């Protein structure tokens, strides 16, 4: 372990994803500081699952997340606004098909 | 009769739970503040289960025996009225000499390294103890052991990893961890002393033979300390007395804070 891992001001930030029950997706729950991945999982267990919120945890160091640029939101997202035909709302779904 | 045996396990859980709860709002980082407080609540939950079981056993005793059992005035005067007692009465109305927790667990938090070392010694013991107790002939104790073992398994992982992290960390963290390991060592012998209560419990089929878990405890402690680049203390003289109600001065401070409200305002609820 390198010395900087014990310096609290240099503990990196981690993003935490929690699966609330088997079969569902992991969802972003929040972030926390930890010296390494192992500690991040354990901190996430204590911070985000103590009220029975989860059955599985993913963590990823925040610096590894690549985010889209808010300044480009016009060209990125606006073109979808008038493409209503992309929604599957023009079909009659049988009752047996759930979660659509 | 498991009462004495149940009570000492309850007192262990109560006192370590209180000590760890003192970190609430004072943890070194937010995440560890929550972690250590979660752990405190696990211990407190086990204390409640055990005190409830102790109260049930106590209330079933003949009145003459009940009148002789405790020597704390506040609890005695309640018992002598013939009323049943409950978990809160046991926790809040006994004085230090009626508490039978291990001396290790009443030692102050001092710094993070002391807190970790104390938990590391106790969690390792607890893991082996409750593992053995699951096979208990007493179904109530066995059920408490089964629930506790899951919690204790996590406590042990947490405290062991901190020992390694600090021991194998910076020069300063290494030195602080080694100091805490050395200073608390003299309180570890008491965990394995088989007194009459333990002997009766083992003979009665509801107790754990501490001689069988001691070598496993020593091996486990040695392995983690080795990984942490720390030195296993070798001193053989050990402090004792908690199981007979002879405590260090530290317990008095804990009980003063813990019991103040119920002593000043008897029977108060909120």
Interface residues (C-beta under 8 A of the other chain):
Chain A: X1 X3 X5 X6 X8 X11 X32 X33 X34 X35 X38 X39 X42 X43 X46 X47 X50
Chain B: X28 X29 X30 X31 X32 X34 X35 X38 X157 X158 X161 X165 X166 X168 X169 X170 X173
